Amino acid sequence: TDEKTLIDILAGRSNAQRQLIAREYRAAAGKDLKDALKGDLSGDLEHIMVALVTPPAVFDAKQLKKSMKGAGTDEKALTEILASRTSKQMKEVAQAYYTVYKKSLGDDISSDTSGDVRKALLTLADGRRDENQRVDEQVAKKDAQILYHAGEKRWGTDEDKFIEVLCFSSFPQLKLTFDEYRNISGKKIEDSIQGETSGHFEDLLLAIVKCATNTPAFFAERLHKSLKGAGTDEFTLNRILVSRSEIDLWDIQAEYQKLYGHSLCSAIKSDTSGDYEAVLLRICGDGQEPEQKY
C-alpha cells in the first residue's frame, strides 16, 4: 500500500469530497473504500483513515455506540459528543444511529445510564437545544434566578431545573444567563455546579457550561488530556480531530496554544510517529499555525 498517496488524497480533502471519492471507488472497484482501507492498513492508521471516509453523522453514531458497548460506559466520550453538538447535528446522528444499528440512540442511552445523567443525556440526544442565535436579557435574568433557586438558594439541589436550563437554551443565551447568575449569586456557575452536584452528572453539566462559553477551549482541554501522561488516547484524539476538522479545528489549535504554551502539532509530534503522525498533522493543516491559515 502506498500510504503517502492515501494520506495526500484523503487527509487533504473535505468530508464531502471524501464521500465522492468513496462513491467513485465503489463504482470502479466494486467494493467499499472503507473495507479496502481496513484490509490494507492496521492499528491507529487504519482507525483514522476509516474515520476520515465515514460520513460525520455516522462517525458520531459509531463513536456513541463504542462508548456504550461492552462492560462499563465511557461517560467522557458520551458527554463530549452530546454536550457539544448542535440540535441539527444531533438529529442527523440519531437518524444515522438508527440506520446503522436498527435501535434508537435514546433506548441505548437509557439502558446504559441512570438517574439525572440519563435524563440530561436523553434531552441532549433529542436535539432540542434552541438554535436561535438571538439572546433575550429578560430570559437570561429569569433562568439565572431559576438556577440560583435550584441550587445555592435551597437545601438540596433541584437537578431537573439545571437540566431544563442547560439542555434547552442556546449557547449564546446560556452565556448571558451565566453572566446574570454571577451578578445575583456572586459566584461562577461552574463553582455552584461543583458545590451542588457530583460524579458524572457534575461532569456533564460542566461540559455543557464549557461548550456554551468556549467550545474550542473545551476541545483543546480534551485533546491535551488525550496526549498527556503515559500512552496516547488515540480514540479521543482521532474523534476530535476528525469531527472538528471542518468546524473549529483552527480555533481549537489557537486555544491549545494559549492554554498550554505550545502548539497542538508539537504535542502530536512528540506523542505519535510515522504515517499516523503524518495524517494527524495533515488534518491540522500540515503543522501551520492557525493564524497563518485564517
Contacts in CASP RR format, 6 or more apart in sequence:
PFRMAT RR
TARGET T0000
AUTHOR 0000-0000-0000
METHOD contacts of the structure
MODEL  1
TDEKTLIDILAGRSNAQRQLIAREYRAAAGKDLKDALKGDLSGDLEHIMV
ALVTPPAVFDAKQLKKSMKGAGTDEKALTEILASRTSKQMKEVAQAYYTV
YKKSLGDDISSDTSGDVRKALLTLADGRRDENQRVDEQVAKKDAQILYHA
GEKRWGTDEDKFIEVLCFSSFPQLKLTFDEYRNISGKKIEDSIQGETSGH
FEDLLLAIVKCATNTPAFFAERLHKSLKGAGTDEFTLNRILVSRSEIDLW
DIQAEYQKLYGHSLCSAIKSDTSGDYEAVLLRICGDGQEPEQKY
1 40 0 8 1.000
1 41 0 8 1.000
3 41 0 8 1.000
3 45 0 8 1.000
3 275 0 8 1.000
4 275 0 8 1.000
4 278 0 8 1.000
6 37 0 8 1.000
6 49 0 8 1.000
7 275 0 8 1.000
7 278 0 8 1.000
7 279 0 8 1.000
7 282 0 8 1.000
8 282 0 8 1.000
9 21 0 8 1.000
10 18 0 8 1.000
10 21 0 8 1.000
10 49 0 8 1.000
10 52 0 8 1.000
10 53 0 8 1.000
11 52 0 8 1.000
11 279 0 8 1.000
11 282 0 8 1.000
11 283 0 8 1.000
12 282 0 8 1.000
12 283 0 8 1.000
13 21 0 8 1.000
14 246 0 8 1.000
15 52 0 8 1.000
15 55 0 8 1.000
15 56 0 8 1.000
15 245 0 8 1.000
15 246 0 8 1.000
18 52 0 8 1.000
18 53 0 8 1.000
19 53 0 8 1.000
19 55 0 8 1.000
21 33 0 8 1.000
21 53 0 8 1.000
22 32 0 8 1.000
22 33 0 8 1.000
22 34 0 8 1.000
22 53 0 8 1.000
25 32 0 8 1.000
25 33 0 8 1.000
25 36 0 8 1.000
26 32 0 8 1.000
26 33 0 8 1.000
29 36 0 8 1.000
33 53 0 8 1.000
34 50 0 8 1.000
34 53 0 8 1.000
34 54 0 8 1.000
37 46 0 8 1.000
37 49 0 8 1.000
37 50 0 8 1.000
37 53 0 8 1.000
38 46 0 8 1.000
38 50 0 8 1.000
39 46 0 8 1.000
41 49 0 8 1.000
44 234 0 8 1.000
44 238 0 8 1.000
44 272 0 8 1.000
44 276 0 8 1.000
45 275 0 8 1.000
45 276 0 8 1.000
45 279 0 8 1.000
47 234 0 8 1.000
47 235 0 8 1.000
47 238 0 8 1.000
48 238 0 8 1.000
48 241 0 8 1.000
48 242 0 8 1.000
48 276 0 8 1.000
48 279 0 8 1.000
48 280 0 8 1.000
49 279 0 8 1.000
51 59 0 8 1.000
51 238 0 8 1.000
51 239 0 8 1.000
51 242 0 8 1.000
52 242 0 8 1.000
52 279 0 8 1.000
52 283 0 8 1.000
54 62 0 8 1.000
55 96 0 8 1.000
56 89 0 8 1.000
56 92 0 8 1.000
56 243 0 8 1.000
57 89 0 8 1.000
57 92 0 8 1.000
57 93 0 8 1.000
57 95 0 8 1.000
57 96 0 8 1.000
58 96 0 8 1.000
58 99 0 8 1.000
58 100 0 8 1.000
59 239 0 8 1.000
59 242 0 8 1.000
59 243 0 8 1.000
60 81 0 8 1.000
60 85 0 8 1.000
60 89 0 8 1.000
60 93 0 8 1.000
60 96 0 8 1.000
60 243 0 8 1.000
61 93 0 8 1.000
61 96 0 8 1.000
61 97 0 8 1.000
61 100 0 8 1.000
61 101 0 8 1.000
61 105 0 8 1.000
62 100 0 8 1.000
63 77 0 8 1.000
63 81 0 8 1.000
63 235 0 8 1.000
63 239 0 8 1.000
63 243 0 8 1.000
64 77 0 8 1.000
64 78 0 8 1.000
64 81 0 8 1.000
64 82 0 8 1.000
64 93 0 8 1.000
64 97 0 8 1.000
64 105 0 8 1.000
64 108 0 8 1.000
65 97 0 8 1.000
65 100 0 8 1.000
65 101 0 8 1.000
65 108 0 8 1.000
66 74 0 8 1.000
66 77 0 8 1.000
66 235 0 8 1.000
67 73 0 8 1.000
67 74 0 8 1.000
67 75 0 8 1.000
67 77 0 8 1.000
67 78 0 8 1.000
67 81 0 8 1.000
68 74 0 8 1.000
68 78 0 8 1.000
68 108 0 8 1.000
68 109 0 8 1.000
68 112 0 8 1.000
73 112 0 8 1.000
73 113 0 8 1.000
75 113 0 8 1.000
75 117 0 8 1.000
75 200 0 8 1.000
75 203 0 8 1.000
75 204 0 8 1.000
76 203 0 8 1.000
76 236 0 8 1.000
77 235 0 8 1.000
77 236 0 8 1.000
77 239 0 8 1.000
78 109 0 8 1.000
78 113 0 8 1.000
78 121 0 8 1.000
79 121 0 8 1.000
79 200 0 8 1.000
79 203 0 8 1.000
79 204 0 8 1.000
79 207 0 8 1.000
80 207 0 8 1.000
80 222 0 8 1.000
80 236 0 8 1.000
80 239 0 8 1.000
80 240 0 8 1.000
81 93 0 8 1.000
81 239 0 8 1.000
82 90 0 8 1.000
82 121 0 8 1.000
82 124 0 8 1.000
82 125 0 8 1.000
83 124 0 8 1.000
83 204 0 8 1.000
83 207 0 8 1.000
83 208 0 8 1.000
83 210 0 8 1.000
83 211 0 8 1.000
83 218 0 8 1.000
84 207 0 8 1.000
84 211 0 8 1.000
84 215 0 8 1.000
84 218 0 8 1.000
84 219 0 8 1.000
85 93 0 8 1.000
86 129 0 8 1.000
86 131 0 8 1.000
87 127 0 8 1.000
87 128 0 8 1.000
87 129 0 8 1.000
87 130 0 8 1.000
87 131 0 8 1.000
88 131 0 8 1.000
90 124 0 8 1.000
90 125 0 8 1.000
90 126 0 8 1.000
90 127 0 8 1.000
90 129 0 8 1.000
91 127 0 8 1.000
93 105 0 8 1.000
94 104 0 8 1.000
94 105 0 8 1.000
94 106 0 8 1.000
94 125 0 8 1.000
94 126 0 8 1.000
94 127 0 8 1.000
97 103 0 8 1.000
97 104 0 8 1.000
97 105 0 8 1.000
97 108 0 8 1.000
98 104 0 8 1.000
98 105 0 8 1.000
101 108 0 8 1.000
105 125 0 8 1.000
106 122 0 8 1.000
106 125 0 8 1.000
109 118 0 8 1.000
109 121 0 8 1.000
109 122 0 8 1.000
109 125 0 8 1.000
110 118 0 8 1.000
110 122 0 8 1.000
113 121 0 8 1.000
113 200 0 8 1.000
116 159 0 8 1.000
116 163 0 8 1.000
116 197 0 8 1.000
116 201 0 8 1.000
117 200 0 8 1.000
117 201 0 8 1.000
117 204 0 8 1.000
119 159 0 8 1.000
119 160 0 8 1.000
119 163 0 8 1.000
120 163 0 8 1.000
120 166 0 8 1.000
120 167 0 8 1.000
120 201 0 8 1.000
120 204 0 8 1.000
120 205 0 8 1.000
121 204 0 8 1.000
123 163 0 8 1.000
123 167 0 8 1.000
123 168 0 8 1.000
124 167 0 8 1.000
128 167 0 8 1.000
128 168 0 8 1.000
129 167 0 8 1.000
129 168 0 8 1.000
129 169 0 8 1.000
129 170 0 8 1.000
130 168 0 8 1.000
130 169 0 8 1.000
130 170 0 8 1.000
130 173 0 8 1.000
131 170 0 8 1.000
132 170 0 8 1.000
132 173 0 8 1.000
133 170 0 8 1.000
133 172 0 8 1.000
134 172 0 8 1.000
135 170 0 8 1.000
135 172 0 8 1.000
135 173 0 8 1.000
135 175 0 8 1.000
135 176 0 8 1.000
136 173 0 8 1.000
137 176 0 8 1.000
137 180 0 8 1.000
139 169 0 8 1.000
139 173 0 8 1.000
139 177 0 8 1.000
140 173 0 8 1.000
140 176 0 8 1.000
140 177 0 8 1.000
140 179 0 8 1.000
140 180 0 8 1.000
141 180 0 8 1.000
143 165 0 8 1.000
143 169 0 8 1.000
143 173 0 8 1.000
143 177 0 8 1.000
143 180 0 8 1.000
144 177 0 8 1.000
144 178 0 8 1.000
144 180 0 8 1.000
144 181 0 8 1.000
144 183 0 8 1.000
144 184 0 8 1.000
144 185 0 8 1.000
145 184 0 8 1.000
146 161 0 8 1.000
146 164 0 8 1.000
146 165 0 8 1.000
147 161 0 8 1.000
147 162 0 8 1.000
147 165 0 8 1.000
147 177 0 8 1.000
147 181 0 8 1.000
147 189 0 8 1.000
147 192 0 8 1.000
148 181 0 8 1.000
148 184 0 8 1.000
148 185 0 8 1.000
149 158 0 8 1.000
149 161 0 8 1.000
150 157 0 8 1.000
150 158 0 8 1.000
150 159 0 8 1.000
150 160 0 8 1.000
150 161 0 8 1.000
150 162 0 8 1.000
151 157 0 8 1.000
151 158 0 8 1.000
151 162 0 8 1.000
151 192 0 8 1.000
151 196 0 8 1.000
152 185 0 8 1.000
152 187 0 8 1.000
152 192 0 8 1.000
152 196 0 8 1.000
156 196 0 8 1.000
157 196 0 8 1.000
157 197 0 8 1.000
159 197 0 8 1.000
159 201 0 8 1.000
162 193 0 8 1.000
162 197 0 8 1.000
162 205 0 8 1.000
165 174 0 8 1.000
165 177 0 8 1.000
166 174 0 8 1.000
166 205 0 8 1.000
166 208 0 8 1.000
166 209 0 8 1.000
166 212 0 8 1.000
167 208 0 8 1.000
169 177 0 8 1.000
171 211 0 8 1.000
171 212 0 8 1.000
171 215 0 8 1.000
174 208 0 8 1.000
174 209 0 8 1.000
174 212 0 8 1.000
174 213 0 8 1.000
175 212 0 8 1.000
175 213 0 8 1.000
178 188 0 8 1.000
178 189 0 8 1.000
178 209 0 8 1.000
178 212 0 8 1.000
178 213 0 8 1.000
181 187 0 8 1.000
181 188 0 8 1.000
181 189 0 8 1.000
181 192 0 8 1.000
182 188 0 8 1.000
182 189 0 8 1.000
185 192 0 8 1.000
189 209 0 8 1.000
190 206 0 8 1.000
190 209 0 8 1.000
193 202 0 8 1.000
193 205 0 8 1.000
193 206 0 8 1.000
193 209 0 8 1.000
194 202 0 8 1.000
194 206 0 8 1.000
197 205 0 8 1.000
207 218 0 8 1.000
210 217 0 8 1.000
210 218 0 8 1.000
210 221 0 8 1.000
211 218 0 8 1.000
214 255 0 8 1.000
215 248 0 8 1.000
215 251 0 8 1.000
216 248 0 8 1.000
216 251 0 8 1.000
216 252 0 8 1.000
216 254 0 8 1.000
216 255 0 8 1.000
217 255 0 8 1.000
217 259 0 8 1.000
219 240 0 8 1.000
219 244 0 8 1.000
219 248 0 8 1.000
219 252 0 8 1.000
219 255 0 8 1.000
220 252 0 8 1.000
220 253 0 8 1.000
220 255 0 8 1.000
220 256 0 8 1.000
220 259 0 8 1.000
220 260 0 8 1.000
220 264 0 8 1.000
221 259 0 8 1.000
222 236 0 8 1.000
222 240 0 8 1.000
223 236 0 8 1.000
223 237 0 8 1.000
223 240 0 8 1.000
223 241 0 8 1.000
223 252 0 8 1.000
223 256 0 8 1.000
223 264 0 8 1.000
223 267 0 8 1.000
224 256 0 8 1.000
224 259 0 8 1.000
224 260 0 8 1.000
224 267 0 8 1.000
225 233 0 8 1.000
225 236 0 8 1.000
226 232 0 8 1.000
226 233 0 8 1.000
226 234 0 8 1.000
226 236 0 8 1.000
226 237 0 8 1.000
226 240 0 8 1.000
227 233 0 8 1.000
227 237 0 8 1.000
227 267 0 8 1.000
227 268 0 8 1.000
227 271 0 8 1.000
231 271 0 8 1.000
232 271 0 8 1.000
232 272 0 8 1.000
237 268 0 8 1.000
237 280 0 8 1.000
240 252 0 8 1.000
241 249 0 8 1.000
241 280 0 8 1.000
241 283 0 8 1.000
241 284 0 8 1.000
242 283 0 8 1.000
244 252 0 8 1.000
245 283 0 8 1.000
249 283 0 8 1.000
249 284 0 8 1.000
250 290 0 8 1.000
250 293 0 8 1.000
250 294 0 8 1.000
251 290 0 8 1.000
252 264 0 8 1.000
253 263 0 8 1.000
253 264 0 8 1.000
253 265 0 8 1.000
253 284 0 8 1.000
253 289 0 8 1.000
253 290 0 8 1.000
254 290 0 8 1.000
254 291 0 8 1.000
256 263 0 8 1.000
256 264 0 8 1.000
256 267 0 8 1.000
257 263 0 8 1.000
257 264 0 8 1.000
257 289 0 8 1.000
257 290 0 8 1.000
260 267 0 8 1.000
263 287 0 8 1.000
263 289 0 8 1.000
264 284 0 8 1.000
265 281 0 8 1.000
265 284 0 8 1.000
265 287 0 8 1.000
265 289 0 8 1.000
268 277 0 8 1.000
268 280 0 8 1.000
268 281 0 8 1.000
268 284 0 8 1.000
269 277 0 8 1.000
269 281 0 8 1.000
272 280 0 8 1.000
281 287 0 8 1.000
285 293 0 8 1.000
END
